[in-house]
Amino acid sequence: MSVGLSTPPPPPPKLVHPLWTLTKDAMRIETELVEQGGAGWQLRMLQNHDWVSGRRFSDRADAVAHGERHRQHLLARGCLSV
């Protein structure tokens, strides 16, 4: 008699929320918030659609504030809002 092994269900999809997009010359910089379920939020930064960095926050407001500080820094260095 064989015991059937069941495959666990896939994890729920992570919801991605775009925050902002900036450009400078041919470079495109995007920031998005990713819901991590009970693990909080991840702030992701992408350059030309490639992952550059990410940081996890337990609180959504902290993640948004951190992303806004990056946006202000990049705007001060000549990036433009899209």
C-alpha positions as CSV (number, residue, x, y, z in Angstrom):
1,M,0.0,0.0,0.0
2,S,1.5,3.3,-0.9
3,V,0.8,6.5,0.9
4,G,0.1,9.4,-1.5
5,L,2.0,12.6,-0.8
6,S,0.1,15.7,-1.3
7,T,1.7,18.8,-2.6
8,P,1.1,21.9,-0.4
9,P,-0.9,24.6,-1.9
10,P,1.1,27.4,-3.5
11,P,1.6,30.6,-1.4
12,P,-0.8,33.4,-2.1
13,P,0.4,35.8,-4.7
14,K,2.2,38.8,-3.4
15,L,0.5,42.1,-4.2
16,V,2.7,44.7,-5.8
17,H,1.8,48.4,-5.4
18,P,3.8,50.8,-7.6
19,L,4.9,53.9,-5.7
20,W,6.7,56.2,-8.1
21,T,8.7,56.3,-11.3
22,L,11.6,58.7,-12.2
23,T,13.7,59.1,-15.2
24,K,17.1,60.6,-16.0
25,D,18.6,60.4,-19.5
26,A,17.9,56.8,-20.6
27,M,17.5,55.5,-17.0
28,R,14.2,54.6,-15.5
29,I,13.9,54.2,-11.7
30,E,10.8,52.6,-10.2
31,T,9.8,51.9,-6.6
32,E,7.2,49.5,-5.6
33,L,5.7,48.1,-2.3
34,V,5.2,44.4,-2.1
35,E,2.9,42.9,0.5
36,Q,4.7,40.1,2.4
37,G,1.6,38.8,4.2
38,G,2.3,38.5,7.9
39,A,6.0,39.4,7.3
40,G,5.2,43.1,6.5
41,W,6.1,45.0,3.4
42,Q,9.1,45.1,1.0
43,L,10.2,48.3,-0.7
44,R,11.8,47.4,-4.0
45,M,13.8,49.7,-6.2
46,L,14.2,48.8,-9.9
47,Q,16.4,50.4,-12.5
48,N,15.4,49.8,-16.1
49,H,13.1,47.0,-14.8
50,D,16.0,45.2,-13.1
51,W,16.0,44.7,-9.3
52,V,18.5,47.1,-7.6
53,S,17.7,46.9,-3.9
54,G,15.0,45.9,-1.5
55,R,14.3,46.4,2.2
56,R,11.6,44.9,4.4
57,F,9.5,46.9,6.8
58,S,7.0,45.7,9.4
59,D,4.9,48.8,8.8
60,R,3.6,50.1,5.5
61,A,3.9,53.7,6.4
62,D,7.6,53.2,7.3
63,A,8.2,51.6,3.9
64,V,6.4,54.5,2.1
65,A,8.4,57.1,4.0
66,H,11.7,55.4,3.2
67,G,10.7,55.3,-0.5
68,E,9.8,59.0,-0.4
69,R,13.2,59.9,1.1
70,H,14.9,58.1,-1.8
71,R,12.6,59.9,-4.3
72,Q,13.5,63.3,-2.9
73,H,17.2,62.4,-3.0
74,L,17.0,61.4,-6.7
75,L,14.9,64.5,-7.6
76,A,17.5,66.7,-6.0
77,R,20.1,65.0,-8.3
78,G,18.2,65.8,-11.5
79,C,15.8,62.9,-12.0
80,L,12.3,63.8,-13.3
81,S,8.9,62.4,-12.3
82,V,7.0,60.4,-14.8
